[in-house]
C-alpha cells in the first residue's frame, strides 16, 4: 500500500445509492412536536429532522402501534367506537 495517493486525476460522480437512502416528504406537524425535537436537537447536536427520522425509524423497526383511543374533552361524553360495515 502506498503512503500517498494522487487523487487529482480521479473523476467525481454522483452517488448512485443516494436517491435510495431517503425520500423528501412534506408533512404537517404541530408546533409543540417540532419544538420538542428542536429542543432535543439543541441538547444532542443532531439536526431535529434527523431525530424525527431516527424516532420514526425506530417505531417502524419495532412495529410499534399508535394508541388511537382519544380521551373525551372535559365535561363531554365519550363517543362510541366507530362501526365498520362488514
Phi and psi in degrees as a GROMACS rama.xvg file:
@    title "Ramachandran Plot"
@    xaxis  label "Phi"
@    yaxis  label "Psi"
@TYPE xy
-75.5649  153.309  UNK-2
-78.0442  -24.9311  UNK-3
-140.456  148.976  UNK-4
-124.45  143.146  UNK-5
-94.0988  106.228  UNK-6
-98.8822  6.66437  UNK-7
-66.2989  -28.7276  UNK-8
-92.5599  -0.7471  UNK-9
-75.262  135.528  UNK-10
-89.6838  135.597  UNK-11
-94.1689  154.776  UNK-12
-150.658  170.559  UNK-13
-72.7766  148.775  UNK-14
-72.2668  117.845  UNK-15
-68.984  -15.6661  UNK-16
-97.9745  -7.75705  UNK-17
-59.6223  -41.0931  UNK-18
-69.1712  -19.5791  UNK-19
-88.4208  -12.0011  UNK-20
-76.8811  -48.5443  UNK-21
-141.453  151.162  UNK-22
-116.662  141.301  UNK-23
-80.6017  129.798  UNK-24
-133.85  157.699  UNK-25
-113.07  128.625  UNK-26
-139.502  138.487  UNK-27
-91.6102  127.448  UNK-28
-129.42  148.524  UNK-29
-65.5426  150.021  UNK-30
-60.0864  -37.2865  UNK-31
-67.2173  -30.9302  UNK-32
-69.6564  -45.629  UNK-33
-62.2552  -42.5445  UNK-34
-63.2507  -37.2184  UNK-35
-58.9365  -49.3539  UNK-36
-71.865  -32.1003  UNK-37
-66.2676  -39.3966  UNK-38
-63.4502  -43.6693  UNK-39
-63.875  -34.5283  UNK-40
-63.0798  -42.579  UNK-41
-62.57  -35.8646  UNK-42
-73.2129  -36.2064  UNK-43
-100.368  -21.9112  UNK-44
81.5163  7.49519  UNK-45
-97.7699  133.325  UNK-46
-55.2144  142.072  UNK-47
-63.7951  -31.3011  UNK-48
-64.6264  -36.9118  UNK-49
-67.3045  -38.8477  UNK-50
-63.5838  -41.938  UNK-51
-62.8635  -44.0477  UNK-52
-61.8586  -43.4563  UNK-53
-62.5784  -42.7811  UNK-54
-65.0939  -47.69  UNK-55
-65.7589  -36.9101  UNK-56
-62.963  -39.018  UNK-57
-65.5051  -40.493  UNK-58
-60.9493  -44.4725  UNK-59
-66.7844  -41.2519  UNK-60
-64.6302  -32.7877  UNK-61
-100.655  10.1473  UNK-62
51.1603  43.329  UNK-63
-72.598  139.662  UNK-64
-109.4  141.752  UNK-65
-84.0211  143.177  UNK-66
-86.9562  107.552  UNK-67
-95.2669  16.0621  UNK-68
-80.8471  118.391  UNK-69
-93.3829  138.274  UNK-70
-81.1512  138.243  UNK-71
-67.859  150.618  UNK-72
-66.4177  156.182  UNK-73
-55.8105  129.732  UNK-74
82.836  3.39058  UNK-75
-112.267  148.639  UNK-76
-76.3167  144.958  UNK-77
-68.8431  143.749  UNK-78
-82.6204  146.497  UNK-79
-67.8408  156.526  UNK-80
-60.9945  150.025  UNK-81
-68.015  129.021  UNK-82
-93.5445  136.341  UNK-83
-100.233  150.102  UNK-84
-78.0225  140.903  UNK-85
